């Protein structure tokens, strides 16, 4: 495909322009606004797919800053993974949001920021260097804050402030890594294998490793790395279309994506692998995996339980990346893609229960599976996938992560595999207790007397993703082979 390199700017700018248009123009009816938003979203997804596949290699420099820093965009294998994941999920998320947000106020404002966030996320995906990714990374925090505090009451504003403090604080730590990379290498370009000269820095390995750990933790805040995970369950106060994107696609995966970039494309693994700079991040991931699952077991609120599950599963991705091997990175990318479809489905099901049946807590779901069979059928599929039961896709990604961790041969690798097994056992408890409560309530328990499956706009994404979880579990090879090539730096 022979495209101008400048084409890559379109999927970044188009949704931002579309979102701004919602703040300027007033639509007379719901249908016109919904068509406008979905039109911009689908157009952006198409542009993103074309850019990911057709704008490979040459970077486009838009603005030059002092100190040999440039705002530049390019598509490579890693860009393609993140951009295509986001581009596939976003139109379905918007469709779900139309129905979900109908009773809410401030819908124009909501969809303006919701649409613009799409462009900012793609800006992270298509960044050609660390300074560009960092700028869009910070922008993502700012542009999603109005979505977190959409209700504009005291509680949601308090949560939004926590969200801001955690994520900007984490980005401040990551900024140390940006400065370090820029000064010592003279560039912030993403180059597979890293841009630091191992020979020239042989006398400063302790400093290099310390800065890497600080950078890992800084970007890890967005992926809810322990002990900086509290913002994520708190953010579940936002409308479900927001939490689904925060917890499954945009924000949290942006943190994982940034860690993969700095590990493999800036610092490089040569000076890190086998040192304390690898063990510390791995230890934090192991703790987070077990902690998030344990908290999910004891959490009675439906959405917050799923949020704690996300805390755990994000560190699956980070653990794979911190193995600093091709097998580990392949498992990491596989779980990033598969967990995105699993968790967005689970959140959509929870949102349908909360809006249609007006139930927020697990204890209130008794017998609701009979009233909402499609919703809870899909939730059961998501539960099987999240636990890692074959033939669903979660089994594939967990198998690859465990295999890579054991194959690493290190103590921390073995502990990582054990943590995944413990988390899987706990996920049986916190996911299937919901399924059992919905379909097989205890004898004599008061049954839920309201609820039905939601409208087609909410059901279509739920059903499509459920089918996808099965198909990608049955036929994962094409996808996993492509991810393995990306992890090896071959594309």
Backbone torsions as a table, in degrees:
resi	resn	phi	psi	omega
1	UNK	NA	119.2	-175.1
2	UNK	-99.5	90.6	-178.2
3	UNK	-112.7	151.5	172.2
4	UNK	-66.0	137.1	178.0
5	UNK	-56.8	-25.4	-178.8
6	UNK	-70.4	-14.5	178.6
7	UNK	-58.1	-28.6	-174.9
8	UNK	-64.4	-17.3	178.3
9	UNK	-75.0	-24.1	-174.6
10	UNK	-60.9	-50.0	-179.2
11	UNK	-65.5	-18.2	176.5
12	UNK	-81.9	-42.2	-173.5
13	UNK	-84.4	-36.5	-174.1
14	UNK	-57.0	-50.8	179.7
15	UNK	-68.1	-27.8	175.3
16	UNK	-66.2	-43.3	177.5
17	UNK	-64.5	-42.7	179.1
18	UNK	-62.6	-41.3	177.7
19	UNK	-64.2	-42.2	177.7
20	UNK	-62.2	-36.0	179.5
21	UNK	-60.4	-32.2	178.7
22	UNK	-67.9	-25.7	177.5
23	UNK	-82.1	-19.9	-177.3
24	UNK	-95.0	-45.1	-175.7
25	UNK	-96.4	145.6	177.5
26	UNK	-109.5	118.0	-179.7
27	UNK	-86.8	139.7	-176.0
28	UNK	-72.7	-30.6	-177.4
29	UNK	-138.7	167.3	-179.0
30	UNK	-63.6	-41.7	-175.4
31	UNK	-60.8	-43.4	-178.6
32	UNK	-63.2	-43.3	179.7
33	UNK	-65.5	-43.3	-178.6
34	UNK	-63.5	-41.8	178.4
35	UNK	-64.6	-38.8	178.2
36	UNK	-61.2	-49.5	-177.8
37	UNK	-65.6	-47.8	-178.0
38	UNK	-66.8	-34.8	177.1
39	UNK	-62.1	-47.2	178.1
40	UNK	-64.6	-36.9	-178.5
41	UNK	-67.2	-47.3	179.6
42	UNK	-64.9	-42.4	177.9
43	UNK	-58.4	-44.0	-180.0
44	UNK	-63.5	-41.1	179.0
45	UNK	-62.2	-42.0	178.2
46	UNK	-64.1	-45.4	179.0
47	UNK	-62.7	-39.6	179.9
48	UNK	-64.8	-41.7	179.4
49	UNK	-65.0	-42.3	179.0
50	UNK	-64.8	-43.1	-179.8
51	UNK	-65.8	-41.3	-179.2
52	UNK	-62.1	-37.4	-176.0
53	UNK	-92.7	-26.8	-171.2
54	UNK	-111.5	-5.7	-178.8
55	UNK	-115.0	48.3	-175.9
56	UNK	-85.5	145.4	171.6
57	UNK	97.1	-84.2	-171.2
58	UNK	-73.8	132.6	178.7
59	UNK	-88.8	148.5	176.6
60	UNK	-107.2	116.7	179.1
61	UNK	-93.2	120.0	-175.7
62	UNK	-96.5	-46.6	-178.3
63	UNK	-136.9	140.2	175.1
64	UNK	-107.7	132.9	178.1
65	UNK	-108.8	163.2	174.1
66	UNK	-60.2	153.0	177.1
67	UNK	82.7	28.0	177.5
68	UNK	60.4	33.6	178.5
69	UNK	-106.3	138.0	-179.6
70	UNK	-135.7	147.8	169.9
71	UNK	-88.3	107.6	-171.3
72	UNK	-139.2	152.8	-176.9
73	UNK	-131.0	145.3	179.3
74	UNK	-162.4	154.9	175.1
75	UNK	-110.0	128.7	170.5
76	UNK	-132.7	-169.3	-177.5
77	UNK	-59.5	-42.3	-178.8
78	UNK	-67.6	-40.4	175.8
79	UNK	-58.1	-42.8	-176.1
80	UNK	-61.5	-41.8	-179.1
81	UNK	-61.4	-52.5	-176.3
82	UNK	-68.9	-43.5	-176.8
83	UNK	-65.5	-42.8	-178.9
84	UNK	-69.5	-35.0	175.8
85	UNK	-61.3	-49.5	-179.9
86	UNK	-64.0	-43.6	-177.0
87	UNK	-64.7	-32.3	179.8
88	UNK	-75.4	-42.0	-172.9
89	UNK	-79.9	-30.4	-170.2
90	UNK	-64.3	-44.2	179.6
91	UNK	-60.2	-36.4	177.8
92	UNK	-69.3	-37.9	177.8
93	UNK	-64.1	-38.9	177.7
94	UNK	-65.6	-42.4	178.2
95	UNK	-59.1	-45.2	177.4
96	UNK	-60.1	-41.1	-175.8
97	UNK	-65.2	-31.8	-178.9
98	UNK	-57.4	-46.3	-179.1
99	UNK	-74.2	-44.5	-175.9
100	UNK	-61.9	-41.2	-173.1
101	UNK	-86.1	-2.1	-175.2
102	UNK	-53.7	-43.8	-179.2
103	UNK	-77.5	-9.3	-173.4
104	UNK	-80.7	158.7	172.9
105	UNK	-93.2	165.3	176.5
106	UNK	65.5	35.8	-175.4
107	UNK	-68.2	-35.6	178.3
108	UNK	-60.9	-45.1	178.2
109	UNK	-62.7	-43.0	-179.3
110	UNK	-59.6	-52.7	-176.0
111	UNK	-71.0	-24.0	175.1
112	UNK	-63.1	-50.5	179.7
113	UNK	-72.0	-34.6	179.9
114	UNK	-62.1	-42.9	-179.6
115	UNK	-72.0	-42.7	-179.5
116	UNK	-64.4	-32.3	178.4
117	UNK	-59.8	-32.0	177.2
118	UNK	-57.2	-48.3	-179.6
119	UNK	-64.4	-40.5	179.9
120	UNK	-64.4	-41.7	178.8
121	UNK	-62.2	-41.9	177.3
122	UNK	-67.6	-28.1	174.5
123	UNK	-61.4	-39.5	175.4
124	UNK	-65.0	-44.8	-177.4
125	UNK	-61.7	-41.3	-173.5
126	UNK	-95.8	9.9	178.5
127	UNK	-63.3	135.4	-179.8
128	UNK	-91.7	-11.7	-178.3
129	UNK	-152.5	173.7	-173.5
130	UNK	-69.7	-36.2	-178.6
131	UNK	-66.5	-39.1	177.9
132	UNK	-66.2	-46.3	179.3
133	UNK	-61.5	-39.8	-179.3
134	UNK	-64.1	-42.9	179.9
135	UNK	-61.8	-45.2	178.9
136	UNK	-72.1	-29.7	176.4
137	UNK	-61.8	-45.8	176.5
138	UNK	-66.8	-40.2	179.2
139	UNK	-61.5	-34.9	179.9
140	UNK	-63.3	-40.0	176.4
141	UNK	-61.2	-46.3	-176.1
142	UNK	-67.9	-41.5	-173.6
143	UNK	-77.6	-20.9	177.5
144	UNK	-89.8	-12.5	179.9
145	UNK	-60.8	-44.3	176.2
146	UNK	-61.4	-25.7	177.3
147	UNK	-74.0	-37.5	178.5
148	UNK	-64.8	-40.2	-178.6
149	UNK	-100.9	35.4	-176.1
150	UNK	-56.4	-37.8	-178.5
151	UNK	-66.9	-23.9	178.3
152	UNK	57.5	31.3	171.5
153	UNK	-99.6	177.3	-174.2
154	UNK	-60.7	-41.9	-177.1
155	UNK	-67.4	-45.7	-178.1
156	UNK	-67.4	-34.3	177.4
157	UNK	-67.4	-39.7	176.8
158	UNK	-61.4	-43.7	178.7
159	UNK	-64.2	-40.0	179.3
160	UNK	-63.4	-37.9	177.6
161	UNK	-65.5	-40.7	175.8
162	UNK	-62.6	-43.3	178.5
163	UNK	-58.5	-44.5	179.3
164	UNK	-64.7	-47.6	-176.0
165	UNK	-62.5	-45.5	-179.8
166	UNK	-62.5	-49.7	-171.7
167	UNK	-75.6	-36.0	175.7
168	UNK	-71.9	-36.3	174.8
169	UNK	-61.2	-43.6	177.0
170	UNK	-63.1	-41.4	179.1
171	UNK	-64.6	-30.5	176.9
172	UNK	-63.9	-42.0	175.5
173	UNK	-63.8	-41.9	179.7
174	UNK	-63.9	-28.0	179.6
175	UNK	-62.3	-29.2	176.7
176	UNK	-61.0	-43.4	177.6
177	UNK	-63.8	-39.0	178.0
178	UNK	-59.8	-47.9	179.9
179	UNK	-62.5	-43.1	-178.6
180	UNK	-61.6	-49.3	180.0
181	UNK	-60.2	-45.1	-176.9
182	UNK	-63.5	-44.0	-176.1
183	UNK	-72.4	-45.0	-172.6
184	UNK	-83.1	-22.4	179.8
185	UNK	-109.2	-18.5	-178.3
186	UNK	78.9	4.1	179.3
187	UNK	-153.4	156.3	172.9
188	UNK	-118.1	16.9	-178.8
189	UNK	-60.8	150.5	174.3
190	UNK	-88.1	112.0	179.2
191	UNK	-128.7	122.7	-178.5
192	UNK	-59.4	127.6	-175.4
193	UNK	102.7	-13.6	176.1
194	UNK	98.3	165.1	-178.1
195	UNK	-115.4	-0.8	179.8
196	UNK	-86.1	142.8	179.1
197	UNK	-88.1	106.7	-176.4
198	UNK	-60.9	-38.3	-179.6
199	UNK	-65.3	-44.1	-178.2
200	UNK	-68.7	-25.1	-176.7
201	UNK	-104.2	13.6	-175.7
202	UNK	-61.4	-27.0	179.0
203	UNK	-88.3	-2.2	-177.9
204	UNK	-126.4	32.9	-175.8
205	UNK	-63.9	-35.9	179.9
206	UNK	-62.1	-42.1	178.5
207	UNK	-65.4	-45.6	179.7
208	UNK	-57.4	-46.5	-177.4
209	UNK	-68.2	-37.8	178.8
210	UNK	-64.5	-43.1	179.5
211	UNK	-65.2	-38.8	178.3
212	UNK	-61.3	-45.8	-179.2
213	UNK	-61.6	-42.2	177.9
214	UNK	-62.3	-41.8	179.4
215	UNK	-66.1	-42.2	177.5
216	UNK	-58.3	-46.5	-179.9
217	UNK	-65.9	-40.0	-179.4
218	UNK	-60.5	-51.1	177.1
219	UNK	-70.7	-26.9	179.7
220	UNK	-67.2	-20.1	177.8
221	UNK	-58.9	-41.0	179.9
222	UNK	-67.2	-23.7	176.1
223	UNK	-98.1	19.1	172.3
224	UNK	59.5	40.7	177.7
225	UNK	-71.4	134.0	177.5
226	UNK	-61.0	136.1	7.6
227	UNK	-100.3	31.1	-176.9
228	UNK	-111.7	35.1	-172.4
229	UNK	-96.0	-9.3	-169.6
230	UNK	-64.5	-25.7	-178.9
231	UNK	-64.5	-31.0	-172.5
232	UNK	-69.5	-52.2	175.7
233	UNK	-61.7	-35.0	179.3
234	UNK	-63.5	-35.7	-177.4
235	UNK	-70.2	-6.3	177.7
236	UNK	-69.1	-4.6	174.7
237	UNK	-68.2	-21.2	179.9
238	UNK	-67.7	160.4	175.8
239	UNK	-55.2	147.9	-174.7
240	UNK	-55.6	-39.8	176.9
241	UNK	-58.2	-29.0	178.0
242	UNK	-76.8	-49.5	-178.6
243	UNK	-62.8	-34.4	178.0
244	UNK	-62.0	-41.6	178.7
245	UNK	-74.1	-39.1	178.1
246	UNK	-62.8	-43.9	-170.8
247	UNK	-92.5	-10.5	-175.5
248	UNK	-125.4	-27.3	-169.7
249	UNK	-128.7	-74.8	-162.4
250	UNK	-75.2	-71.3	-168.1
251	UNK	-67.3	-55.0	-173.8
252	UNK	-66.8	-39.4	177.7
253	UNK	-71.0	-24.7	174.9
254	UNK	-63.3	-38.5	176.9
255	UNK	-64.6	-45.2	178.5
256	UNK	-64.6	-41.9	179.4
257	UNK	-61.2	-41.7	-180.0
258	UNK	-64.5	-39.7	178.5
259	UNK	-64.9	-41.3	177.3
260	UNK	-62.2	-42.6	-179.9
261	UNK	-61.2	-52.2	-175.6
262	UNK	-68.9	-30.9	-178.8
263	UNK	-71.6	-48.3	-172.4
264	UNK	-98.7	-20.0	-173.1
265	UNK	-116.6	-10.6	177.0
266	UNK	-118.7	-66.3	179.5
267	UNK	-70.2	-42.2	-171.8
268	UNK	80.6	156.2	-174.8
269	UNK	-91.3	-10.7	-173.8
270	UNK	-58.8	-43.7	-176.8
271	UNK	-88.8	-2.7	-173.9
272	UNK	-110.7	-39.5	-173.6
273	UNK	-61.8	133.3	178.4
274	UNK	83.3	3.2	-179.5
275	UNK	-112.4	175.8	178.1
276	UNK	-62.7	-22.4	178.5
277	UNK	-69.5	-17.4	171.7
278	UNK	-93.1	-39.6	-175.4
279	UNK	-67.7	-38.4	-178.9
280	UNK	-62.5	-51.8	176.0
281	UNK	-59.1	-39.6	179.5
282	UNK	-64.2	-40.0	178.7
283	UNK	-63.5	-41.6	178.2
284	UNK	-63.4	-37.9	178.5
285	UNK	-65.9	-43.8	179.6
286	UNK	-60.5	-44.8	179.0
287	UNK	-62.1	-44.1	-177.2
288	UNK	-66.0	-38.9	-179.7
289	UNK	-59.2	-47.9	-178.1
290	UNK	-73.6	-42.4	-178.6
291	UNK	-60.9	-48.6	-177.6
292	UNK	-60.9	-41.7	179.7
293	UNK	-68.4	-40.0	179.5
294	UNK	-64.8	-39.9	178.4
295	UNK	-68.2	-34.4	178.2
296	UNK	-64.0	-37.1	180.0
297	UNK	-60.7	-39.4	-174.9
298	UNK	-91.8	-5.7	-177.2
299	UNK	-82.1	120.4	-177.9
300	UNK	-83.1	-21.9	-177.5
301	UNK	-78.9	133.0	-173.0
302	UNK	-57.4	-57.8	-175.8
303	UNK	-68.5	-38.3	179.3
304	UNK	-66.1	-33.7	175.6
305	UNK	-61.0	-44.3	177.9
306	UNK	-66.0	-32.4	178.4
307	UNK	-65.7	-42.9	177.1
308	UNK	-65.3	-35.0	174.6
309	UNK	-60.6	-39.0	177.9
310	UNK	-64.6	-40.9	176.3
311	UNK	-52.1	-47.4	-179.8
312	UNK	-65.1	-49.0	-173.0
313	UNK	-71.5	-26.4	175.3
314	UNK	-63.9	-35.5	178.7
315	UNK	-75.6	-16.8	165.9
316	UNK	-57.2	-47.0	-177.9
317	UNK	-63.5	-45.4	-179.2
318	UNK	-67.0	-36.8	177.9
319	UNK	-61.9	-45.9	178.0
320	UNK	-59.0	-42.2	179.5
321	UNK	-65.7	-38.6	-176.8
322	UNK	-75.9	-8.6	171.8
323	UNK	-67.3	-21.3	175.6
324	UNK	55.3	45.0	176.8
325	UNK	-138.7	161.9	178.2
326	UNK	-62.6	-41.6	179.8
327	UNK	-64.7	-41.1	179.8
328	UNK	-65.3	-43.8	-180.0
329	UNK	-67.9	-35.0	176.0
330	UNK	-62.0	-45.9	176.5
331	UNK	-62.0	-39.0	179.1
332	UNK	-61.8	-48.8	-180.0
333	UNK	-66.3	-37.3	179.1
334	UNK	-63.3	-42.9	-179.7
335	UNK	-71.4	-32.0	176.2
336	UNK	-59.5	-45.3	-178.8
337	UNK	-70.3	-49.2	-174.9
338	UNK	-71.3	-40.2	178.8
339	UNK	-64.1	-32.2	177.7
340	UNK	-59.0	-45.3	179.8
341	UNK	-71.2	-36.5	-179.1
342	UNK	-66.1	-50.9	-171.4
343	UNK	-75.1	-33.1	177.8
344	UNK	-66.0	-34.4	175.9
345	UNK	-65.1	-46.7	-179.2
346	UNK	-60.9	-42.4	179.2
347	UNK	-67.6	-38.6	177.8
348	UNK	-63.2	-38.7	176.8
349	UNK	-64.7	-43.8	178.8
350	UNK	-62.2	-40.8	179.0
351	UNK	-64.1	-38.9	177.6
352	UNK	-63.3	-40.9	178.5
353	UNK	-63.9	-41.5	-176.8
354	UNK	-70.1	-33.9	-177.4
355	UNK	-89.1	-38.5	-176.4
356	UNK	-85.4	-49.0	-177.1
357	UNK	-92.3	-9.8	179.8
358	UNK	59.1	41.5	178.5
359	UNK	-118.7	131.3	-176.9
360	UNK	-114.3	-20.7	-173.6
361	UNK	-115.1	149.6	-177.7
362	UNK	-60.1	-36.2	-177.8
363	UNK	-66.7	-14.1	-177.9
364	UNK	-94.7	3.8	-170.6
365	UNK	-95.1	6.7	-173.9
366	UNK	-56.0	119.9	176.7
367	UNK	77.5	1.8	-175.4
368	UNK	-71.2	-19.2	178.5
369	UNK	-61.9	-30.6	178.2
370	UNK	-74.2	-27.4	179.4
371	UNK	-86.4	-26.7	-179.7
372	UNK	-128.1	65.2	-172.0
373	UNK	-64.8	-38.4	-178.8
374	UNK	-69.6	-44.1	-179.6
375	UNK	-59.9	-50.1	-177.7
376	UNK	-78.9	-22.0	170.5
377	UNK	-63.5	-45.0	178.0
378	UNK	-65.3	-38.6	178.8
379	UNK	-64.7	-35.1	176.6
380	UNK	-64.3	-41.7	176.4
381	UNK	-60.7	-45.7	179.0
382	UNK	-62.3	-36.9	178.6
383	UNK	-64.7	-45.0	178.5
384	UNK	-61.0	-41.9	-179.7
385	UNK	-67.3	-42.2	-178.0
386	UNK	-67.0	-38.8	177.5
387	UNK	-65.8	-34.1	-178.9
388	UNK	101.5	35.8	179.2
389	UNK	-89.3	124.6	175.6
390	UNK	-69.5	148.8	11.9
391	UNK	-99.0	30.1	-177.5
392	UNK	-85.3	160.1	-168.4
393	UNK	-66.2	-26.5	179.1
394	UNK	-60.1	-31.0	177.4
395	UNK	-62.8	-41.1	-177.0
396	UNK	-62.7	-49.1	-176.7
397	UNK	-69.1	-38.6	179.1
398	UNK	-68.2	-38.4	177.9
399	UNK	-60.5	-44.4	-179.5
400	UNK	-65.6	-39.6	179.3
401	UNK	-66.5	-45.6	179.5
402	UNK	-64.1	-42.7	178.8
403	UNK	-60.8	-43.1	179.8
404	UNK	-66.6	-40.1	-179.1
405	UNK	-65.8	-44.4	178.2
406	UNK	-68.2	-41.3	178.6
407	UNK	-63.9	-22.7	177.8
408	UNK	-61.7	-33.6	175.1
409	UNK	80.3	-4.0	-179.3
410	UNK	-89.2	163.4	177.1
411	UNK	-61.0	-43.2	-179.0
412	UNK	-67.9	-32.7	176.3
413	UNK	-63.7	-43.7	178.2
414	UNK	-64.4	-42.6	177.8
415	UNK	-62.5	-36.3	177.4
416	UNK	-63.3	-42.7	178.1
417	UNK	-63.8	-41.5	178.3
418	UNK	-63.1	-41.0	179.0
419	UNK	-61.5	-39.0	178.4
420	UNK	-65.6	-40.2	177.5
421	UNK	-63.4	-44.5	179.2
422	UNK	-62.5	-44.2	179.7
423	UNK	-61.8	-39.8	178.8
424	UNK	-62.3	-41.0	178.4
425	UNK	-64.5	-42.0	179.4
426	UNK	-68.3	-33.7	179.4
427	UNK	-67.8	-27.8	172.5
428	UNK	-59.1	-42.2	-177.9
429	UNK	-68.6	-51.9	-171.4
430	UNK	-78.4	-20.4	177.2
431	UNK	-92.3	-48.3	-175.0
432	UNK	-76.7	-17.1	172.6
433	UNK	-65.4	-31.3	175.5
434	UNK	-70.5	-45.3	180.0
435	UNK	-61.3	-45.7	-179.3
436	UNK	-65.4	-41.1	178.3
437	UNK	-61.3	-37.1	-176.7
438	UNK	-76.9	-40.8	-174.9
439	UNK	-99.9	-28.8	-175.2
440	UNK	-132.2	66.3	-178.9
441	UNK	-64.0	153.9	179.6
442	UNK	-65.5	148.5	-179.8
443	UNK	-61.0	130.4	-179.9
444	UNK	87.1	-6.1	-179.7
445	UNK	-76.0	140.4	179.3
446	UNK	-65.3	123.2	-177.0
447	UNK	-86.8	149.8	176.3
448	UNK	-65.7	127.3	-174.0
449	UNK	-104.5	13.6	178.6
450	UNK	-141.3	162.7	176.8
451	UNK	117.5	148.9	174.2
452	UNK	-159.1	164.8	177.7
453	UNK	-61.2	143.3	-177.2
454	UNK	-71.0	-178.6	179.4
455	UNK	-69.4	172.1	-172.9
456	UNK	-62.7	-30.4	-179.3
457	UNK	-64.0	-31.8	176.3
458	UNK	-86.8	-32.7	-177.1
459	UNK	-73.3	-36.4	-177.1
460	UNK	-57.1	-52.5	178.0
461	UNK	-60.2	-40.2	-178.7
462	UNK	-61.2	-45.7	-178.1
463	UNK	-70.6	-43.7	-179.7
464	UNK	-59.1	-46.7	-178.7
465	UNK	-67.8	-32.7	177.8
466	UNK	-64.2	-44.8	177.3
467	UNK	-63.1	-39.3	-179.1
468	UNK	-64.5	-37.1	178.2
469	UNK	-60.9	-36.5	178.8
470	UNK	-75.0	-46.1	-176.6
471	UNK	-64.4	-42.2	180.0
472	UNK	-73.7	-17.4	172.6
473	UNK	-80.8	-36.4	179.6
474	UNK	-77.0	-36.5	-175.7
475	UNK	-129.4	68.1	-174.7
476	UNK	-86.1	-11.6	-164.6
477	UNK	-60.7	-45.0	-177.7
478	UNK	-59.8	-44.4	-179.4
479	UNK	-68.8	-47.5	-176.0
480	UNK	-68.0	-32.5	176.0
481	UNK	-64.6	-41.6	177.1
482	UNK	-64.3	-41.6	178.7
483	UNK	-66.5	-35.8	177.1
484	UNK	-63.4	-37.7	177.5
485	UNK	-65.6	-40.3	176.7
486	UNK	-63.3	-45.3	-178.5
487	UNK	-62.8	-30.4	179.1
488	UNK	-85.4	-1.0	179.6
489	UNK	75.9	20.9	-177.2
490	UNK	-86.3	-12.8	179.0
491	UNK	-150.2	NA	NA
